[in-house]
Structures are given as C-alpha cells and as structure tokens.
Amino acid sequence: MQRHLDDELTGLKTEILRMGVMVEESIFKSVEALKQLNADDARQVIVDDKLIDELELKIEEKSLNLLALYQPMAVDLRFIVMAMKITTDLERMADLAVDIAQRVLEIVDKPPLKPLIDIPKLTIIAQQMTKDAINAFVNKDSDAAAKMILMDSQADDLRNVVQQELINDYMAKDPTTADRAVPLLLIARHLERICDHATNIAEDVIYMVNAAVVKHHPEKIKD
C-alpha cells in the first residue's frame, strides 16, 4: 500500500512542478509583452491561463482522491494537504500574470513613459522565488524554503523604488502621465504579490517538513 502511495505522490510532485513551470512562463511572458508593448503576446498570456486553471483542478482532484483512498498519516498527509494549498497559490500567481497582461493592453498603443529598469529586475526575483519555492516543496527542503523567504524583502524594496519614481518623478510633476504611470504601478504591485504567494509556498514547505508554523514569525526563519 505504501509503495503505491509513494508512486502516486511522485506523480503529484511532477504535476505540481509542471504547474510551477507554467506559472514561471506566464510571469516572464507577461513582462516581455510589456517590454515589447506587444498586444498579441499579452493576449496569449490571458488565453494560456485556462490551461493553468485546468491543471489546478486536476491536482486538487488527485489530492482529494489520495486522501480518501490511502488515508495517509504524518508527513504524507501534510504533503497532500500542502499540495492543495500550494496549487491555490500558484493559480493566484498565474492570475496576477494575467493582470499584468491586462495592464499591458491598457498602454500598448501609448508612447513608453520611461525605460523599464526596475520592473524587469522585480520580474527576475518573482520568477526565481517561484522556482525556488516549488523546488523546495518537491525536494522537501525546509532550509531552501527558509532561504527563499528572505528574498521577499528585495521584492518589497524594488516595488517601493518603482512606486516612488513613478509618483514623485512623473505623476506629481505632470499629471497627464497618470494613464501610463498607473498601469506600471499596478504591474510592480502584481509582481510583488507574486513574490508574496511564493513566500506562502515556502512557509507551507517548512510546515510540511518540520511541522513548524513560521507565518508571521520571521524570527523563526532567521534562527
């Protein structure tokens, strides 16, 4: 019975890893659409979100079936429960990539407000945190999860830089720039929220492996 459960859990890990890769690609493609002001690419991100939604439902159904069929205990039980929570975070991250694509469509026919410097940097952090969080989950690596969580402050700092620049250097000096600045503000916020969801995943990994709750307790991560 345990061998069959182990095989099923391996399959579940593979599906979650695939979903994580799809989410990473959505984040990347949405910001590439922004950098190129490419409406077709932005629309493709929106269309592809349906595939991620379908995979989330597949993983959730598989997880519930495993709980009913095997009645797992301890670490296996926590793994399956966390799998459902993690796919919810991944689906929301994909939704945020869609939000970015929608913001791109709002400004695609307008002249660029400024060269994009910090938003691409924030995108790299969001992608890396997503990848690291999923790898930590698949490998049951609580140390890697804790290390990833500490990256979240970098995302917050970059979001603040983008916000201050757009508000102070553009909108405050020339209110007519608002229709181009506000979508960029929102995109930075969406990326920062993606990092928050990656942090949620990492916190769930620590709970899954160590049965330790670190949410809202950063001092436990640093110790």
C-alpha positions as CSV (number, residue, x, y, z in Angstrom):
1,M,0.0,0.0,0.0
2,Q,2.8,2.4,0.9
3,R,4.6,1.7,-2.3
4,H,1.5,2.6,-4.3
5,L,1.1,5.8,-2.3
6,D,4.7,6.7,-2.9
7,D,4.2,6.3,-6.6
8,E,1.1,8.5,-6.5
9,L,2.9,11.1,-4.6
10,T,5.7,11.1,-7.1
11,G,3.1,11.7,-9.8
12,L,1.6,14.5,-7.8
13,K,5.0,16.2,-7.4
14,T,5.5,16.0,-11.2
15,E,2.2,17.8,-11.8
16,I,2.9,20.5,-9.3
17,L,6.4,21.0,-10.8
18,R,4.8,21.3,-14.3
19,M,2.3,23.9,-12.9
20,G,5.1,25.8,-11.4
21,V,7.0,26.0,-14.7
22,M,3.8,27.2,-16.5
23,V,3.4,29.9,-13.9
24,E,7.0,31.0,-14.3
25,E,6.5,31.2,-18.1
26,S,3.3,33.3,-17.7
27,I,5.2,35.8,-15.5
28,F,8.0,36.0,-17.9
29,K,5.8,36.3,-21.0
30,S,3.6,39.0,-19.4
31,V,6.6,41.2,-18.7
32,E,8.1,40.5,-22.1
33,A,4.8,41.7,-23.6
34,L,5.2,44.9,-21.5
35,K,8.8,45.4,-22.6
36,Q,7.9,44.9,-26.3
37,L,4.4,46.6,-25.9
38,N,3.1,43.5,-27.7
39,A,-0.7,43.1,-27.5
40,D,-0.7,39.6,-29.1
41,D,1.7,38.3,-26.5
42,A,-0.3,39.8,-23.7
43,R,-3.5,38.2,-25.0
44,Q,-1.7,34.9,-25.2
45,V,-0.9,35.0,-21.5
46,I,-4.6,35.5,-20.8
47,V,-5.6,32.6,-23.1
48,D,-3.0,30.3,-21.6
49,D,-4.3,30.9,-18.1
50,K,-7.1,28.5,-18.8
51,L,-4.5,25.6,-19.0
52,I,-3.2,26.5,-15.6
53,D,-6.7,26.6,-14.1
54,E,-7.4,23.2,-15.5
55,L,-4.2,21.8,-14.1
56,E,-5.0,23.2,-10.7
57,L,-8.3,21.4,-10.7
58,K,-6.6,18.2,-11.8
59,I,-4.1,18.4,-8.9
60,E,-6.8,19.2,-6.4
61,E,-8.9,16.2,-7.5
62,K,-5.9,13.9,-7.4
63,S,-5.0,15.1,-3.9
64,L,-8.6,14.5,-2.6
65,N,-8.6,11.0,-4.1
66,L,-5.3,10.2,-2.4
67,L,-6.7,11.4,0.9
68,A,-9.8,9.2,0.5
69,L,-8.1,6.1,-0.9
70,Y,-4.9,5.9,1.3
71,Q,-5.8,7.8,4.4
72,P,-2.1,8.9,4.8
73,M,-0.6,9.9,8.1
74,A,2.1,12.4,9.3
75,V,4.4,13.7,6.6
76,D,2.5,12.2,3.7
77,L,-0.7,13.7,5.0
78,R,0.9,17.1,5.3
79,F,2.4,16.8,1.8
80,I,-1.0,16.2,0.2
81,V,-2.7,19.0,2.2
82,M,0.1,21.4,1.4
83,A,-0.1,20.4,-2.3
84,M,-3.7,21.7,-2.5
85,K,-2.7,24.9,-0.7
86,I,0.3,25.4,-3.0
87,T,-1.6,24.9,-6.2
88,T,-4.0,27.6,-5.0
89,D,-1.1,30.0,-4.6
90,L,0.3,29.0,-8.0
91,E,-3.1,29.7,-9.6
92,R,-3.3,33.1,-8.0
93,M,0.2,33.8,-9.2
94,A,-0.9,33.0,-12.7
95,D,-3.9,35.3,-12.3
96,L,-1.5,38.1,-11.4
97,A,0.4,37.4,-14.6
98,V,-2.9,37.8,-16.4
99,D,-3.4,41.1,-14.5
100,I,0.0,42.2,-15.8
101,A,-1.0,41.3,-19.4
102,Q,-4.2,43.3,-19.0
103,R,-2.3,46.3,-17.8
104,V,-0.1,45.9,-20.9
105,L,-3.2,46.1,-23.1
106,E,-4.1,49.4,-21.4
107,I,-0.8,51.1,-22.5
108,V,0.2,49.2,-25.6
109,D,-0.9,52.0,-28.0
110,K,0.6,54.7,-25.9
111,P,4.2,56.0,-26.1
112,P,6.5,54.5,-23.4
113,L,6.7,56.6,-20.3
114,K,10.3,55.6,-19.4
115,P,12.8,52.9,-20.0
116,L,12.0,49.8,-17.9
117,I,14.7,49.1,-15.4
118,D,13.4,48.0,-12.0
119,I,10.3,46.1,-13.2
120,P,12.4,43.6,-15.2
121,K,14.6,43.2,-12.0
122,L,11.5,42.6,-10.0
123,T,10.3,40.0,-12.6
124,I,13.6,38.1,-12.2
125,I,13.1,37.9,-8.4
126,A,9.5,36.8,-8.9
127,Q,10.5,34.0,-11.3
128,Q,13.4,32.9,-9.1
129,M,11.2,32.8,-5.9
130,T,8.6,30.8,-7.7
131,K,11.1,28.3,-9.0
132,D,12.9,28.0,-5.6
133,A,9.6,27.6,-3.7
134,I,8.4,24.8,-6.0
135,N,11.8,23.0,-5.9
136,A,11.8,23.3,-2.1
137,F,8.4,21.7,-2.0
138,V,9.3,18.9,-4.4
139,N,12.5,18.1,-2.5
140,K,11.0,18.7,0.9
141,D,13.8,21.1,1.6
142,S,12.9,23.4,4.5
143,D,16.3,25.1,4.5
144,A,15.9,26.1,0.9
145,A,12.4,27.4,1.7
146,A,13.7,29.5,4.6
147,K,16.4,31.0,2.4
148,M,13.9,31.8,-0.3
149,I,11.6,33.6,2.1
150,L,14.4,36.1,3.0
151,M,14.4,37.2,-0.7
152,D,10.9,38.7,-0.3
153,S,12.3,41.9,1.2
154,Q,14.2,42.5,-2.1
155,A,10.9,42.4,-4.0
156,D,9.3,44.9,-1.5
157,D,12.3,47.2,-1.9
158,L,12.1,47.2,-5.7
159,R,8.3,47.7,-5.6
160,N,8.9,50.8,-3.4
161,V,11.5,52.1,-5.8
162,V,9.2,51.8,-8.8
163,Q,6.3,53.4,-6.8
164,Q,8.4,56.4,-5.6
165,E,9.8,57.1,-9.0
166,L,6.5,56.9,-10.9
167,I,4.7,59.0,-8.3
168,N,7.4,61.6,-7.5
169,D,9.2,61.9,-10.8
170,Y,6.3,61.6,-13.2
171,M,2.7,61.9,-11.8
172,A,3.5,64.6,-9.3
173,K,5.3,66.7,-11.9
174,D,3.0,66.0,-14.8
175,P,-0.5,64.6,-14.0
176,T,-1.1,63.8,-17.7
177,T,1.4,60.9,-17.4
178,A,-1.0,59.1,-15.0
179,D,-2.6,57.0,-17.7
180,R,0.8,55.4,-18.4
181,A,2.2,55.5,-14.9
182,V,-0.7,53.9,-13.1
183,P,-0.5,50.6,-15.1
184,L,3.2,50.4,-14.3
185,L,2.5,51.0,-10.6
186,L,0.0,48.2,-10.7
187,I,2.4,45.9,-12.6
188,A,5.0,46.4,-9.9
189,R,2.4,45.6,-7.3
190,H,1.3,42.5,-9.1
191,L,4.9,41.2,-9.3
192,E,5.4,41.9,-5.6
193,R,2.2,40.0,-4.8
194,I,3.5,37.1,-6.8
195,C,6.5,37.1,-4.5
196,D,4.2,37.1,-1.5
197,H,2.5,33.9,-2.9
198,A,5.9,32.3,-3.4
199,T,6.6,33.1,0.2
200,N,3.4,31.4,1.2
201,I,4.5,28.3,-0.6
202,A,7.9,28.4,1.2
203,E,6.2,28.8,4.6
204,D,4.0,25.8,3.8
205,V,7.1,23.7,2.9
206,I,8.6,24.5,6.3
207,Y,5.3,23.4,8.0
208,M,5.2,20.3,5.8
209,V,8.7,19.2,6.7
210,N,9.2,20.4,10.2
211,A,5.6,20.8,11.4
212,A,6.7,24.4,12.4
213,V,4.5,27.4,11.7
214,V,6.6,30.4,10.6
215,K,3.9,32.5,9.0
216,H,4.0,35.9,10.7
217,H,7.1,34.8,12.7
218,P,10.2,35.8,10.6
219,E,12.4,35.5,13.7
220,K,11.9,31.7,13.5
221,I,13.2,31.7,9.9
222,K,16.4,33.6,10.8
223,D,17.2,31.4,13.8
